[in-house]
Amino acid sequence: MLQASQNKDGATTSVPRQAWLMLALATVGFAVNFWAWALLSPLGPRFKDSLGLSSFQQSLLVAVPVVVGSLGRIPVGALTDRFGGRVMFPLVSAATIVPVLYLGLAGHSSLGELLLGGFFLGMGGTAFAVGVPLVSAWFPPERRGTAIGIFGAGMGGTAISALTTVKLVDVHGMANPFLITAGMLAAYAVLSALLLRDAPGRTVPTEPLARRLAATFKLSITWQASALYAVAFGGYVAFSVYLPTYLKTGYGLAQADAANRMAGFVLLAVAMRPVGGWLSDRIGAVRVLTGALGVVLVGAFVQAMTPSLAPVGTVAFLAMAAALGAGSGAVFALVALLAPSNMVGSVTGVVGAAGGLGGFLPPLVMGTLYGAYGSYAIGLGLLGLVATAALAFTATGVRQAVTRRVATVPSH
């Protein structure tokens, strides 16, 4: 029933086989909820044309689920600490069905209806704050980076949406992808209610929600990880929701071609997230983040010069995808290392919110700047500057925090 692993000091730690089943269930749930969360993004260009939306309105449409899902992670993470993932995963999945059905069956004929549906669709994005504490509690510290990185691959649900939504609408009508996604959410809600379990010995906090959130905001890891995740995962989210618009407007690609290329970006980022967690367990999260942010810095400045899409632009975007995915995995390896065990959900909620908010602002900025100047160069240049600041922060303050933590851990 157990699988042995070695920690960094050579001591053997057993991982229950059930932990891997819980990890698989949580990852599937994350993917399904993120699939729902990302349904509006591939359809942004279509709604722009059919409803006569401005660039800013289109950006707002795809950004609203992102910001709601991000802010919602704060209370959902704290509630997961209190009630456990066994309760929260089925609840979040079932609740997300309602806006999915509304958007597919009725709420897509005006901007107001889409914004209303998109607001409640944000619930799907809170699933991340349920899965991290659930998975973290099942694995020993020296395996948490890898485990949470694997769980983070569930963000590939956005790729499912990118690859299927437009095609399904073209062939079967607007309701079809929403009905399919609602069915998957319902199936997962039932499956998780029957099979999902919280880790034995899970520490259940007894303090009121407000007090726990206040304590979470006092932790230095909360702010350190939030800043880095706003860049790493925020950059991933921003590209995943805005890349179809960018490629269609900036390079004249067809909607389906742009959506497929965005899916390639997402899939590479998803594949690299477990790699980032795995590398963090072996060489340290600080080193992984330093390398990832350096790649983003270079890629952003290269793309700001608007090179040809083949091959320079494609290489720049794929390099950034790999770096953002690995960096996202490394951030939560930091959380697993530095956050108190009974506050992982609360910290995850705040950090996840920061990451989502980091993805909310860039599409609005890019749409506004393109509307004003007819170019995306300034927006990409700003991304490069932000990556530079995050790189400097990682090499100084974050490195010092990890060094202090390692110094206080008793050797075996």
Steps between C-alpha positions, in 0.01 A plus 500: 500500500800727530762631261833609647681818408812664634520852635793730443679361807466142380224401742231273359142624503201288401233634265163321521377361171170668574682833478558443128131421446401820681753692290349356180144582608595853599684559172200384297274728703731794448507436124121472468436816700766692305345375176177666609681810625659557158194451278458867409860568397503315164167661411620855570572587134164353395310710753700806399382461141141393572431756774719782367722513810796735536847361580455601863155338524635178354788504747257564785281210390780244521654656812191503726501123572872527572472770765194345668660158507817654638341697783272207578804287580559696821183387683494163323857425612415589859182290483705207370728524803187477714280245317750314279521432130259206529220749565618796295588331169150359435345826620705725271450268201124483547467876547687569175240306300244781541688781315622254237142405412387864515767612253438212261122511497406864550768747605699566184297755301632819663809625680304540825384138494850377425650705783239367742564141399876558498484640853354177641710288265792623710404239762674238289828682548485455878558124469875562513476615863321174585752266339830636631430449873334165428804372307756661729361321806537158334873533418816545708682836465772363271238379249256790513663703224460209259148415618370856484669544164313196367177636641575835336500327162122508537519856371510320165123516518541834328662317208197270471284809473730660244510189281131412508277800571516680164477176302199379697322833457570499125365148452225465761406851615575722797346279769700186421836560677321639805272196525794261470695688767200507733471123462867454588464722806198300618681169450803624691289640784348155553834317459683723745220480755528120491878450480688807621651486851696744713837389637495317834600723788416818310528800731165678518522866609254613763541876472231707324544557128579871536770434759664232287503727196653780709773261617560391141564856389762537773713218361792613286464196270150620411635823353815352351318219319217736397740737327671219310179319409349822369781500243533125428142376502363846423707505184371156405137600559542826311640326194247217518206742491647768271726312259221422248416871482868596480572257216188593307553874535879518489572229243171463313446134586160336466308443822541121494873525422553749782309277744710197402823692554377616837428138586861413414620775733275369778599135454871580523445711813293219652766240423770715658315564826570153646855533373534826693375332818726197447805717440416706809512185714847428364684826436281745690210723403713815499725368224202389292329838538818688415543308175132522409474874554817556299343319204179705530704820509681415175191363326288806580754747369556293183126486431463871571691559176218316314717247316362270235289224648710230336737423652600779744158590639402136544826420680460802727145407598579132556804589711284728713234228528756250631646754742163617635389140555819402682495820702140439609595155627799642686290761682285236666805297589591811699155508660528132598841570656429822686126506588373348830324169430164612638504818289594361158146549371479858621842587358413323175179701473680831531787399273258355245303823508815696431578275205155541353507875550837501332321348201208744520687824445721421196212432255341830598833681466577334167155580359520861617852556368420340165190715471707811569820425306419216261787292643557242772869588543453718808297234680761230434775737607317550830491122546878493458544770764274316745696178445821691570364627832378152598839353412677750728253428782553124468878535513486711816202488737363158402843335504561638850162367625575151369849507652356592841240223474756235410723614789216444751411148382669234716728263312435126515 
